[in-house]
Amino acid sequence: MRALLCLLACAFPLAAFGRDCVPSDELWSKPRTAAAVLADPGLRECVLPFLQSEQAHLTLRHAPDEEAQLRAADLRWWLIALGLPPDRIALTQTAKATEPLVLELTEPK
């Protein structure tokens, strides 16, 4: 699976660090699979640069309601199952109930 992620990293352009990425609505409309998670353009936009930097961190920002918390946790577990290091993926709750799930890609200076 890690080899597949590396191949994808070479095939798509990189996003800039500090950029927010939003998973597509289609990701939540059906049961998730490894292929669906890997194919989501909103996720690829942040995950691929994350894989290319050992210093990068992902923060999954979610709304305070239970559904948003469950989606964020589910996505975090999928990313870990696909080989991303769990110590570099964090969950954080926002104050706005209407904010979508957002992945924030950062790299320490």
N, C-alpha and C positions, 0 to 999 in steps of 0.2 A: 504494500500500500504506500509506503514511503517513497518507493521508486516512482509510482504513479504521480504523487504530489510533486516530485522533482521534475518529471517530464512536463507537467502542467506549468510549473514555474518558468520553464524555458519558452513555453509557447505563447504566453500572454504578456502584455506590457505591464510595467510596475506602477503602482500608485505611490504618491509621495507620502512620506511619514507625516503624521499629524492630520491625516485625512480621515474623515468618517465614511464608513461604508454601511449600507443598509441592505440586508438580505431581501430578496424578492418575495412578494406575497405568495408566489407559487410554492415556495419552500414549505409553507405552513398548510397548504391546501390539500396535501396528500401525505401518506406516511413517508418519513424520511428514509433514504437509503444512502449508502456511501456515495454512489454515483450522483444522486440528486444534490447532495451537499457539495461535492466537488464541482458540479456543473453550474452552481448558482453564481451568476456574474457579480452580484453584490458581495458575496463572500470571497470570491477569487481576488477581487480588487484589493483586499487587505491581507488575505492569507498568503498570497504568493510573495509579496515583499517581506512578510513576517518570516517565511521559511528561508529567505536569503540573508537574514541578519540574525546573528546569535544574540544580539542585544535588544531586539524588538520585543514589544509587549502588545498584547491585545486586551482591550477593556470592552466588555459587553455591557453597554448601558441600557437599562430597561426601565419601563414605567413601574410604579409602585404596586399595581394590581397583581393578583395571583397568577393570572394567565401569562402576563409579561414575564414574571419571575420564572415560571415553568418553561417558557420558550427559551429564555436566556440560559437556564441550566441545561436544558436539552441540547441546545446548540453547543454549549461548552463541552458537554460529554461527547458529542459527535466529533468535535475538533480534536479532542484528546484521543478518541478511538482511532482517528485517522493519522495519529502520530505526532501531533503538536504537543510540546511540553506543557504540562498542566501548571507549572509554577510561573509561566509567562502569560497565562490567560486569567483575567480577573472579571468578576461580576460587580457591577455597581448600580445602585438604584438612583433614578432621577426623581425630581420633585414633581415633574409634569406627568399627569396621568395620560395625556394624549400623545406623548412622544413615542415613536416606533423604536424597536430594538435596533441599536446602532453599534457597530464595531468601530472602536477607535484604535488606530495603529500608531504607536509611539515608539521612539527609540531614545533611550537615555543619552544624555550628552557626555 
